[in-house]
Amino acid sequence: MKLLVRNLERTTSEHDIRALFSTHGTVTECNLVLDQLTGLSKGFAFVEMPDENEAKSAVEKLNMAVVDKSKIRVKITQN
C-alpha cells in the first residue's frame, strides 16, 4: 500500500521517515519530495508498505503523531 505523509518538518529526512514507518512493518520504498530549485524538503513524502495490515496499523498509529515538533498526517493514497 502506498501512504502519503504530510505536514513533515522541513528538517525531517527520508531516513527518519523510513525508520519511523519501519517500526510498524516492512517499508519497500520511501520518497521524500524535494524542491527542485533548493533541494529542500517540501514537507511531504510517500511510503510504500507491501503488507496491508502493517500499512493500516502505521496509518492508525502515526496519523496526527508529533514528529520533529510537527503533527504529521498519514493516509492511504488512492492508486
VMD Tcl script that builds the backbone (N, CA, C; Angstrom):
set m [mol new atoms 237]
animate dup $m
set s [atomselect $m all]
$s set {name element resname resid chain x y z} {
  {N N MET 1 A 0.842 -1.180 0.000}
  {CA C MET 1 A 0.000 0.000 0.000}
  {C C MET 1 A 0.885 1.241 0.000}
  {N N LYS 2 A 0.437 2.232 -0.719}
  {CA C LYS 2 A 1.174 3.494 -0.786}
  {C C LYS 2 A 0.526 4.493 0.172}
  {N N LEU 3 A 1.364 5.073 1.028}
  {CA C LEU 3 A 0.886 6.034 2.022}
  {C C LEU 3 A 1.427 7.425 1.718}
  {N N LEU 4 A 0.615 8.421 1.976}
  {CA C LEU 4 A 1.018 9.809 1.853}
  {C C LEU 4 A 1.236 10.356 3.254}
  {N N VAL 5 A 2.404 10.939 3.465}
  {CA C VAL 5 A 2.752 11.521 4.760}
  {C C VAL 5 A 2.890 13.021 4.548}
  {N N ARG 6 A 2.059 13.808 5.224}
  {CA C ARG 6 A 2.065 15.261 5.034}
  {C C ARG 6 A 2.406 15.984 6.325}
  {N N ASN 7 A 2.674 17.260 6.183}
  {CA C ASN 7 A 2.952 18.163 7.294}
  {C C ASN 7 A 4.245 17.808 8.029}
  {N N LEU 8 A 5.218 17.298 7.269}
  {CA C LEU 8 A 6.520 16.976 7.853}
  {C C LEU 8 A 7.316 18.249 8.094}
  {N N GLU 9 A 8.079 18.243 9.161}
  {CA C GLU 9 A 9.009 19.339 9.425}
  {C C GLU 9 A 10.031 19.345 8.282}
  {N N ARG 10 A 10.423 20.506 7.832}
  {CA C ARG 10 A 11.346 20.607 6.690}
  {C C ARG 10 A 12.708 19.955 6.956}
  {N N THR 11 A 13.037 19.758 8.230}
  {CA C THR 11 A 14.326 19.156 8.579}
  {C C THR 11 A 14.251 17.632 8.693}
  {N N THR 12 A 13.057 17.055 8.619}
  {CA C THR 12 A 12.911 15.608 8.695}
  {C C THR 12 A 13.478 14.972 7.428}
  {N N SER 13 A 14.341 13.973 7.603}
  {CA C SER 13 A 14.995 13.337 6.448}
  {C C SER 13 A 14.235 12.091 5.997}
  {N N GLU 14 A 14.577 11.634 4.802}
  {CA C GLU 14 A 13.991 10.410 4.268}
  {C C GLU 14 A 14.335 9.232 5.186}
  {N N HIS 15 A 15.549 9.233 5.698}
  {CA C HIS 15 A 15.978 8.180 6.627}
  {C C HIS 15 A 15.104 8.186 7.888}
  {N N ASP 16 A 14.802 9.366 8.412}
  {CA C ASP 16 A 13.944 9.488 9.604}
  {C C ASP 16 A 12.560 8.892 9.344}
  {N N ILE 17 A 12.015 9.180 8.175}
  {CA C ILE 17 A 10.676 8.699 7.819}
  {C C ILE 17 A 10.685 7.174 7.688}
  {N N ARG 18 A 11.696 6.663 6.982}
  {CA C ARG 18 A 11.812 5.210 6.802}
  {C C ARG 18 A 11.927 4.520 8.163}
  {N N ALA 19 A 12.754 5.060 9.042}
  {CA C ALA 19 A 12.939 4.478 10.376}
  {C C ALA 19 A 11.629 4.508 11.167}
  {N N LEU 20 A 10.898 5.606 11.090}
  {CA C LEU 20 A 9.631 5.748 11.796}
  {C C LEU 20 A 8.620 4.693 11.337}
  {N N PHE 21 A 8.473 4.526 10.027}
  {CA C PHE 21 A 7.492 3.586 9.498}
  {C C PHE 21 A 7.953 2.136 9.639}
  {N N SER 22 A 9.252 1.907 9.659}
  {CA C SER 22 A 9.781 0.549 9.812}
  {C C SER 22 A 9.435 -0.058 11.160}
  {N N THR 23 A 9.159 0.783 12.144}
  {CA C THR 23 A 8.758 0.259 13.454}
  {C C THR 23 A 7.363 -0.368 13.398}
  {N N HIS 24 A 6.641 -0.126 12.305}
  {CA C HIS 24 A 5.291 -0.667 12.147}
  {C C HIS 24 A 5.216 -1.751 11.085}
  {N N GLY 25 A 6.334 -2.070 10.431}
  {CA C GLY 25 A 6.345 -3.124 9.416}
  {C C GLY 25 A 7.396 -2.877 8.350}
  {N N THR 26 A 7.303 -3.653 7.299}
  {CA C THR 26 A 8.255 -3.581 6.200}
  {C C THR 26 A 7.978 -2.370 5.315}
  {N N VAL 27 A 9.024 -1.611 5.020}
  {CA C VAL 27 A 8.931 -0.463 4.115}
  {C C VAL 27 A 9.740 -0.808 2.874}
  {N N THR 28 A 9.083 -0.841 1.707}
  {CA C THR 28 A 9.803 -1.171 0.475}
  {C C THR 28 A 10.311 0.070 -0.238}
  {N N GLU 29 A 9.648 1.189 -0.013}
  {CA C GLU 29 A 10.077 2.429 -0.667}
  {C C GLU 29 A 9.693 3.624 0.190}
  {N N CYS 30 A 10.545 4.644 0.153}
  {CA C CYS 30 A 10.284 5.884 0.877}
  {C C CYS 30 A 10.820 7.029 0.029}
  {N N ASN 31 A 9.961 7.947 -0.347}
  {CA C ASN 31 A 10.358 9.074 -1.191}
  {C C ASN 31 A 9.942 10.396 -0.557}
  {N N LEU 32 A 10.912 11.136 -0.072}
  {CA C LEU 32 A 10.682 12.479 0.445}
  {C C LEU 32 A 10.699 13.420 -0.747}
  {N N VAL 33 A 9.662 14.221 -0.905}
  {CA C VAL 33 A 9.557 15.123 -2.048}
  {C C VAL 33 A 10.373 16.376 -1.767}
  {N N LEU 34 A 11.295 16.674 -2.699}
  {CA C LEU 34 A 12.197 17.816 -2.552}
  {C C LEU 34 A 11.896 18.887 -3.580}
  {N N ASP 35 A 12.134 20.140 -3.212}
  {CA C ASP 35 A 12.016 21.259 -4.132}
  {C C ASP 35 A 13.182 21.178 -5.119}
  {N N GLN 36 A 12.904 21.247 -6.413}
  {CA C GLN 36 A 13.951 21.106 -7.423}
  {C C GLN 36 A 14.977 22.228 -7.384}
  {N N LEU 37 A 14.549 23.419 -7.050}
  {CA C LEU 37 A 15.473 24.549 -7.041}
  {C C LEU 37 A 16.368 24.581 -5.806}
  {N N THR 38 A 15.773 24.348 -4.650}
  {CA C THR 38 A 16.540 24.478 -3.403}
  {C C THR 38 A 17.079 23.154 -2.873}
  {N N GLY 39 A 16.473 22.040 -3.279}
  {CA C GLY 39 A 16.873 20.746 -2.766}
  {C C GLY 39 A 16.350 20.475 -1.361}
  {N N LEU 40 A 15.510 21.373 -0.851}
  {CA C LEU 40 A 14.954 21.222 0.487}
  {C C LEU 40 A 13.617 20.483 0.443}
  {N N SER 41 A 13.249 19.890 1.559}
  {CA C SER 41 A 12.004 19.151 1.665}
  {C C SER 41 A 10.802 20.063 1.414}
  {N N LYS 42 A 9.790 19.505 0.744}
  {CA C LYS 42 A 8.530 20.228 0.556}
  {C C LYS 42 A 7.537 19.899 1.671}
  {N N GLY 43 A 7.954 19.025 2.595}
  {CA C GLY 43 A 7.114 18.733 3.747}
  {C C GLY 43 A 6.174 17.558 3.574}
  {N N PHE 44 A 6.374 16.762 2.520}
  {CA C PHE 44 A 5.567 15.550 2.393}
  {C C PHE 44 A 6.371 14.441 1.730}
  {N N ALA 45 A 5.882 13.211 1.914}
  {CA C ALA 45 A 6.598 12.042 1.409}
  {C C ALA 45 A 5.613 10.933 1.082}
  {N N PHE 46 A 6.097 9.959 0.323}
  {CA C PHE 46 A 5.326 8.752 0.020}
  {C C PHE 46 A 6.078 7.561 0.586}
  {N N VAL 47 A 5.348 6.675 1.249}
  {CA C VAL 47 A 5.928 5.474 1.842}
  {C C VAL 47 A 5.142 4.278 1.312}
  {N N GLU 48 A 5.863 3.241 0.863}
  {CA C GLU 48 A 5.193 2.030 0.393}
  {C C GLU 48 A 5.457 0.892 1.362}
  {N N MET 49 A 4.358 0.254 1.777}
  {CA C MET 49 A 4.412 -0.893 2.676}
  {C C MET 49 A 3.615 -2.020 2.011}
  {N N PRO 50 A 4.249 -3.165 1.722}
  {CA C PRO 50 A 3.566 -4.231 0.982}
  {C C PRO 50 A 2.455 -4.941 1.757}
  {N N ASP 51 A 2.578 -5.004 3.076}
  {CA C ASP 51 A 1.578 -5.697 3.884}
  {C C ASP 51 A 0.459 -4.736 4.265}
  {N N GLU 52 A -0.749 -5.052 3.831}
  {CA C GLU 52 A -1.901 -4.161 4.051}
  {C C GLU 52 A -2.169 -3.924 5.539}
  {N N ASN 53 A -2.069 -4.973 6.342}
  {CA C ASN 53 A -2.330 -4.827 7.782}
  {C C ASN 53 A -1.287 -3.940 8.450}
  {N N GLU 54 A -0.023 -4.099 8.071}
  {CA C GLU 54 A 1.038 -3.251 8.622}
  {C C GLU 54 A 0.834 -1.799 8.218}
  {N N ALA 55 A 0.450 -1.585 6.958}
  {CA C ALA 55 A 0.223 -0.221 6.463}
  {C C ALA 55 A -0.936 0.437 7.214}
  {N N LYS 56 A -2.015 -0.298 7.392}
  {CA C LYS 56 A -3.170 0.247 8.112}
  {C C LYS 56 A -2.828 0.539 9.564}
  {N N SER 57 A -2.019 -0.312 10.162}
  {CA C SER 57 A -1.573 -0.090 11.534}
  {C C SER 57 A -0.719 1.172 11.622}
  {N N ALA 58 A 0.175 1.364 10.642}
  {CA C ALA 58 A 1.020 2.559 10.618}
  {C C ALA 58 A 0.175 3.822 10.493}
  {N N VAL 59 A -0.837 3.785 9.641}
  {CA C VAL 59 A -1.733 4.940 9.480}
  {C C VAL 59 A -2.434 5.230 10.803}
  {N N GLU 60 A -2.960 4.180 11.416}
  {CA C GLU 60 A -3.692 4.332 12.676}
  {C C GLU 60 A -2.811 4.928 13.784}
  {N N LYS 61 A -1.571 4.452 13.860}
  {CA C LYS 61 A -0.692 4.876 14.950}
  {C C LYS 61 A 0.023 6.211 14.679}
  {N N LEU 62 A 0.315 6.486 13.404}
  {CA C LEU 62 A 1.137 7.662 13.094}
  {C C LEU 62 A 0.347 8.888 12.646}
  {N N ASN 63 A -0.876 8.708 12.175}
  {CA C ASN 63 A -1.663 9.876 11.770}
  {C C ASN 63 A -1.882 10.775 12.979}
  {N N MET 64 A -1.542 12.026 12.848}
  {CA C MET 64 A -1.648 13.047 13.889}
  {C C MET 64 A -0.608 12.884 15.004}
  {N N ALA 65 A 0.411 12.070 14.762}
  {CA C ALA 65 A 1.511 11.929 15.727}
  {C C ALA 65 A 2.462 13.112 15.585}
  {N N VAL 66 A 3.117 13.484 16.660}
  {CA C VAL 66 A 4.076 14.583 16.623}
  {C C VAL 66 A 5.454 14.006 16.301}
  {N N VAL 67 A 6.019 14.476 15.192}
  {CA C VAL 67 A 7.338 14.046 14.738}
  {C C VAL 67 A 8.157 15.301 14.466}
  {N N ASP 68 A 9.286 15.435 15.137}
  {CA C ASP 68 A 10.133 16.628 14.993}
  {C C ASP 68 A 9.341 17.922 15.198}
  {N N LYS 69 A 8.518 17.952 16.225}
  {CA C LYS 69 A 7.718 19.122 16.626}
  {C C LYS 69 A 6.586 19.462 15.653}
  {N N SER 70 A 6.275 18.559 14.732}
  {CA C SER 70 A 5.217 18.813 13.766}
  {C C SER 70 A 4.210 17.661 13.805}
  {N N LYS 71 A 2.922 17.977 13.833}
  {CA C LYS 71 A 1.885 16.949 13.850}
  {C C LYS 71 A 1.660 16.467 12.420}
  {N N ILE 72 A 2.116 15.243 12.131}
  {CA C ILE 72 A 2.023 14.731 10.756}
  {C C ILE 72 A 0.665 14.142 10.475}
  {N N ARG 73 A 0.364 14.029 9.193}
  {CA C ARG 73 A -0.866 13.384 8.733}
  {C C ARG 73 A -0.466 12.247 7.816}
  {N N VAL 74 A -1.080 11.109 8.023}
  {CA C VAL 74 A -0.776 9.920 7.208}
  {C C VAL 74 A -2.082 9.350 6.688}
  {N N LYS 75 A -2.119 9.052 5.377}
  {CA C LYS 75 A -3.304 8.435 4.816}
  {C C LYS 75 A -2.907 7.527 3.650}
  {N N ILE 76 A -3.803 6.618 3.316}
  {CA C ILE 76 A -3.579 5.721 2.198}
  {C C ILE 76 A -3.924 6.459 0.911}
  {N N THR 77 A -3.037 6.353 -0.087}
  {CA C THR 77 A -3.322 7.004 -1.374}
  {C C THR 77 A -4.269 6.139 -2.189}
  {N N GLN 78 A -4.847 6.713 -3.218}
  {CA C GLN 78 A -5.888 6.038 -3.992}
  {C C GLN 78 A -5.387 5.133 -5.109}
  {N N ASN 79 A -4.073 5.079 -5.385}
  {CA C ASN 79 A -3.658 4.237 -6.511}
  {C C ASN 79 A -3.132 2.932 -6.098}
}
mol reanalyze $m
mol bondsrecalc $m
mol representation Tube
mol addrep $m
